[in-house]
Amino acid sequence: MSQEKIFPHEEGIEIPYDKITPDTLQRMIQEFVSRDGADWADVGCTLEDKVEQVLQQLRDKRIKVVFDLTSQTANFVVCR
């Protein structure tokens, strides 16, 4: 997955992904990977493959969940 597609300049409150209920996290990731314009390097990836890739990035601490107080939305943000 292209790191640029994850919002690198998002500001807000970090929410530990393991504190989000599994069902909610699953739905958040599914919505994220199915957004218009999502660019996945591996053509033909299933939704489950894409979700697993995002989960692995969360586990590896390459991305994090950030809640933006202004827009009242949560996004996946590249860790610095």
C-alpha positions as CSV (number, residue, x, y, z in Angstrom):
1,M,0.0,0.0,0.0
2,S,1.2,3.4,-0.8
3,Q,2.2,5.3,2.3
4,E,1.2,8.6,0.7
5,K,-2.5,7.5,0.6
6,I,-2.5,7.5,4.4
7,F,-3.0,11.1,5.6
8,P,0.5,12.1,6.7
9,H,-0.3,15.6,8.0
10,E,-3.5,14.8,10.0
11,E,-3.4,16.3,13.4
12,G,-5.4,15.2,16.4
13,I,-5.6,12.7,19.3
14,E,-3.9,9.3,18.8
15,I,-6.2,6.4,19.7
16,P,-4.4,3.1,20.4
17,Y,-5.8,0.7,17.8
18,D,-6.0,-2.1,20.4
19,K,-8.4,0.0,22.5
20,I,-10.9,0.1,19.6
21,T,-13.4,-2.8,19.5
22,P,-12.4,-5.3,16.9
23,D,-15.6,-4.9,15.0
24,T,-15.3,-1.1,14.9
25,L,-11.7,-1.3,13.8
26,Q,-12.6,-3.8,11.0
27,R,-15.3,-1.4,9.7
28,M,-12.9,1.6,9.9
29,I,-10.3,-0.2,7.9
30,Q,-12.8,-1.6,5.4
31,E,-14.0,2.0,4.8
32,F,-10.5,3.3,4.5
33,V,-9.3,0.7,1.9
34,S,-12.5,1.0,-0.2
35,R,-12.4,4.8,-0.5
36,D,-12.4,6.3,-4.0
37,G,-8.9,6.8,-5.2
38,A,-7.3,4.2,-3.0
39,D,-4.1,3.0,-4.7
40,W,-3.1,-0.5,-3.8
41,A,0.2,-1.8,-5.3
42,D,-1.0,-5.4,-5.5
43,V,-3.7,-5.5,-8.2
44,G,-6.3,-8.0,-7.4
45,C,-6.0,-7.8,-3.6
46,T,-9.1,-8.9,-1.8
47,L,-10.8,-6.7,0.7
48,E,-9.6,-9.1,3.4
49,D,-6.0,-8.8,2.1
50,K,-6.2,-5.0,2.2
51,V,-7.6,-5.1,5.7
52,E,-4.8,-7.4,6.9
53,Q,-2.1,-5.1,5.3
54,V,-3.5,-2.1,7.3
55,L,-3.7,-4.2,10.5
56,Q,-0.1,-5.3,10.0
57,Q,1.0,-1.7,9.6
58,L,-0.8,-0.8,12.9
59,R,0.9,-3.8,14.7
60,D,4.3,-2.7,13.3
61,K,3.6,0.9,14.4
62,R,4.1,2.2,10.9
63,I,0.7,3.8,11.0
64,K,-1.6,4.9,13.9
65,V,-5.2,5.9,14.4
66,V,-5.7,9.6,14.9
67,F,-9.1,11.3,15.8
68,D,-9.3,14.8,14.3
69,L,-11.3,17.0,16.7
70,T,-12.0,19.6,14.0
71,S,-13.6,17.2,11.5
72,Q,-14.7,14.7,14.1
73,T,-13.2,11.9,12.0
74,A,-10.7,9.1,12.5
75,N,-7.9,8.4,10.0
76,F,-4.8,6.3,9.6
77,V,-1.7,8.4,9.8
78,V,1.9,7.5,9.1
79,C,4.1,7.4,12.2
80,R,7.1,9.6,12.3
